[in-house]
Amino acid sequence: METFRQVKGRGYDLLIAGTQHEGICRTQLANAQQAGMQIEAYLYLYFDGYFVKHVTDALATLLPFRGIRLWFDIEEESQDSPATLGAALRRQIE
């Protein structure tokens, strides 16, 4: 916790945590929030046949943090069209 206060004291106001490991992500977000920082998260999207599960897991990780922004890091190509991927995302978010 002290580390986050030190980071905030150096002028950093935002933490963006990766959602790869639920416990680590939640701890980082909670500590940063308690230190008065803004918090956001990101999900590196793998198109490995478990796309929807990855999104669902990330959203579940972020449930304790209402209103948090989730960024999608998309660096790989998918076999599906952007419209198909967008529809799958909308179904998970709604």
Secondary structure as GFF3:
##gff-version 3
##sequence-region A 1 94
A	DSSP	alpha_helix	2	9	.	.	.	ID=ss1
A	DSSP	beta_strand	14	18	.	.	.	ID=ss2
A	DSSP	alpha_helix	22	34	.	.	.	ID=ss3
A	DSSP	beta_strand	38	44	.	.	.	ID=ss4
A	DSSP	alpha_helix	51	61	.	.	.	ID=ss5
A	DSSP	beta_strand	69	73	.	.	.	ID=ss6
A	DSSP	alpha_helix	82	93	.	.	.	ID=ss7
###
